[in-house]
Amino acid sequence: MTSIDESLGAPDPVPDDADDQQWADAPVAGWVGAAETSEGSQELTDRGATDPLNLLREQGAVLRLPEGVAIDPTDIDIETSEDETMIINLGPQHPSTHGVLRLMIELDGETVLRTKPIIGYLHTGMEKTAEDLMYVQGGTNVTRMDYLSPLHNECVFAMAVEKLLEIELPPRAVWIRMLMLELNRISSHLMFLASNGLDLGSSSMMFYGWRERELVLAFFERVTGLRMNHNYIRPGGVAADLPDDWRDDVLSILDVLPDRLEQYDELFTGQPIWRQRSEGVGVITKEQAIALSATGPILRSTGVAWDLRADMPYLAYDQVEFDVITGTVGDVFDRYAIRLNEVRESIRIVHQILDAMPLGDYRIQDSKITPPPRSRIDESMEALIHHFKLFTEGFTVPAGEVYVAIESPRGELGCYLVSDGGAKPYRMHIRAPSFANLQCLPVMMRGGLIADAIAVISSTDPVLGDVDR
Amino acid sequence: MTTTSPDVEPAPEATEAPAPSRHAGALVTVTYGQEVLHPSLDAYLETIAALQAEGFDMCVDVTGVDYLERPARHLPPGVLPERFEVVVNLVAMDPPRRVRVRVQVPEPEATVASLWNLYPGTEAMEREVFDLMGIRFAGHPDLTRILMPEDWEGHPLRKDYAIGHVPVQFKAAPPTR
């Protein structure tokens, strides 16, 4: 027996210790030259398995603020023992997570201590796909990222391509884009109001929100042919002109909405239960929001009047008047109120667009970039060739790299585009607002109740297609 | 937009100011009206810190590009192209302005300093770049995959990572069973 034991050989403890020592001493150096895969756990680790420095640093698992920025290092309940806390999973399949968001939450009783969003369940490699699609096809790809504001995605991609092409759009194309973007902002915010209401226990709001959103989507269907994923805004302009009676359609939406918004006000804004449920919940400060790269309503709820439409105008936003809505506290209620009032501001902008909509081309007249009208194809050989070349080979874009950003309903939506002079992007990266905004969750949820966690998730309005791409 | 032939060498990027100027210790180019800084790998962190001190409060984006198939690109004289590039977008709010920082990252180490100590919001973005591009960030507190599964091998956005195709069958394919 002893000889067998000896021949198997008990594991020598010395190399193990040496390994541990190496990792503990130089975790960074360990990465250099390491294997091409990392099996590091993405999950929230137990309190006992997390080293004290990290525990001290982390206010939530994702936000490990540097010491100087952290609110109060003594506030981090480092003394809490592992027996008193419990890590639970929320999602990825949970109705309140708006898709496939998974949160690992450490609870002490009902109080949230640490949170870590675990994402990637909807990752479909769209940035890689974009490298294999021509610029003409790219819109079909990006529109599927943030599926609640598809037109914003198309617009930022088209604007990046146009910047590389150095072309200027005819005014009508610009204003059509603005019209569609603002209507899309309305529909996206209505969707937020609906889901936010549902998450906080008001199922009537869910029906109201979806009902009003459907008005906008019906208009989109008339213009683009599809309710979602339109591929309507394309490099060089838009895919088609507005239908003849578009003005009446838009006006009928604008007539209905203000009254309905008043109803939401009655239902929520002045209602004591709603206010108790949302006021002072999920607070984030201005400094934290900026440090965490949060944009959109989350940043504005902290009192920072940062809206790319006003601060770095694109399209023709410098020619319309609107107010940037800001909050004061940075809580769930502020984020709700900001979105509700942004719908009102968008209505104001759409009214101005209706007055200012110029006549003319809805896309640039350059057969190398935009297809010739369908009627021309029957009578002109040249038009037929252009049409054929455009949809088989696409158009080439001069080599270069450019970053363009617009204000989507969720914040700064950016497109970083690298062209190598061919017909397909060499690299296309979308700066997704939801992706960055999710980092705020651990901060907002810390110290709150697990019941409020649902309200906080809802108030960040994440779109998981945008997060995971 | 004068040619559709892919063989013709593309024209260089539109730039102004051929005289090399410097901002925050890094060479500056202007591309399509956008200011781009090109710090060296060693000076990268200092450049970003200098920009932060200058008022660039928010880091909106960190991304990476793999220039494996296209080593030639527009860079100011003195900056040598490497395989990888990390691209950082910073925003200053008052007055509103943007700056883009492009740093060349040589392989095989493909390691660059993490911005996490300056901008905590870069944590998820740097994890994404690591996950999809395989660029490592020294000093990052939690450099794990974020979009791909934990046990995934390889980094999908690298140019030598095949996209995968299902071959199109023009004749009747043999039955699978």
Chai-1 contact restraints between the chains, C-beta under 6 A:
chainA,res_idxA,chainB,res_idxB,connection_type,confidence,min_distance_angstrom,max_distance_angstrom,comment,restraint_id
A,V28,B,A138,contact,1.0,0.0,6.0,A-B,restraint_1
A,W31,B,R136,contact,1.0,0.0,6.0,A-B,restraint_2
A,V32,B,E109,contact,1.0,0.0,6.0,A-B,restraint_3
A,V32,B,T111,contact,1.0,0.0,6.0,A-B,restraint_4
A,E36,B,G154,contact,1.0,0.0,6.0,A-B,restraint_5
A,T37,B,E153,contact,1.0,0.0,6.0,A-B,restraint_6
A,E39,B,E150,contact,1.0,0.0,6.0,A-B,restraint_7
A,E39,B,D151,contact,1.0,0.0,6.0,A-B,restraint_8
A,G40,B,T144,contact,1.0,0.0,6.0,A-B,restraint_9
A,Q42,B,T144,contact,1.0,0.0,6.0,A-B,restraint_10
A,Q42,B,E150,contact,1.0,0.0,6.0,A-B,restraint_11
A,L63,B,P120,contact,1.0,0.0,6.0,A-B,restraint_12
A,R64,B,P141,contact,1.0,0.0,6.0,A-B,restraint_13
A,L65,B,P120,contact,1.0,0.0,6.0,A-B,restraint_14
A,P66,B,N117,contact,1.0,0.0,6.0,A-B,restraint_15
A,G120,B,L147,contact,1.0,0.0,6.0,A-B,restraint_16
A,H123,B,L147,contact,1.0,0.0,6.0,A-B,restraint_17
A,G125,B,P156,contact,1.0,0.0,6.0,A-B,restraint_18
A,K128,B,P156,contact,1.0,0.0,6.0,A-B,restraint_19
A,K128,B,L157,contact,1.0,0.0,6.0,A-B,restraint_20
A,D132,B,I163,contact,1.0,0.0,6.0,A-B,restraint_21
A,K163,B,Y32,contact,1.0,0.0,6.0,A-B,restraint_22
A,I290,B,D57,contact,1.0,0.0,6.0,A-B,restraint_23
A,I290,B,M58,contact,1.0,0.0,6.0,A-B,restraint_24
A,A291,B,P120,contact,1.0,0.0,6.0,A-B,restraint_25
A,A291,B,G121,contact,1.0,0.0,6.0,A-B,restraint_26
A,L292,B,P120,contact,1.0,0.0,6.0,A-B,restraint_27
A,L292,B,G121,contact,1.0,0.0,6.0,A-B,restraint_28
A,S293,B,M58,contact,1.0,0.0,6.0,A-B,restraint_29
A,S293,B,C59,contact,1.0,0.0,6.0,A-B,restraint_30
A,S293,B,V60,contact,1.0,0.0,6.0,A-B,restraint_31
A,S293,B,G121,contact,1.0,0.0,6.0,A-B,restraint_32
A,W306,B,M93,contact,1.0,0.0,6.0,A-B,restraint_33
A,D311,B,P96,contact,1.0,0.0,6.0,A-B,restraint_34
A,M312,B,P96,contact,1.0,0.0,6.0,A-B,restraint_35
A,K368,B,M1,contact,1.0,0.0,6.0,A-B,restraint_36
A,T396,B,T4,contact,1.0,0.0,6.0,A-B,restraint_37
A,P398,B,P10,contact,1.0,0.0,6.0,A-B,restraint_38
A,P398,B,A11,contact,1.0,0.0,6.0,A-B,restraint_39
A,A399,B,P10,contact,1.0,0.0,6.0,A-B,restraint_40
A,G400,B,E13,contact,1.0,0.0,6.0,A-B,restraint_41
A,V402,B,Y32,contact,1.0,0.0,6.0,A-B,restraint_42
A,Y403,B,N89,contact,1.0,0.0,6.0,A-B,restraint_43
A,Y403,B,R100,contact,1.0,0.0,6.0,A-B,restraint_44
A,E412,B,V60,contact,1.0,0.0,6.0,A-B,restraint_45
A,G414,B,D61,contact,1.0,0.0,6.0,A-B,restraint_46
A,Y416,B,T63,contact,1.0,0.0,6.0,A-B,restraint_47
A,V418,B,V65,contact,1.0,0.0,6.0,A-B,restraint_48
A,D420,B,R70,contact,1.0,0.0,6.0,A-B,restraint_49
A,G421,B,P10,contact,1.0,0.0,6.0,A-B,restraint_50
A,G422,B,P6,contact,1.0,0.0,6.0,A-B,restraint_51
A,R427,B,V65,contact,1.0,0.0,6.0,A-B,restraint_52
A,H429,B,T63,contact,1.0,0.0,6.0,A-B,restraint_53
A,R431,B,D61,contact,1.0,0.0,6.0,A-B,restraint_54
A,Q439,B,G121,contact,1.0,0.0,6.0,A-B,restraint_55
A,Q439,B,A124,contact,1.0,0.0,6.0,A-B,restraint_56
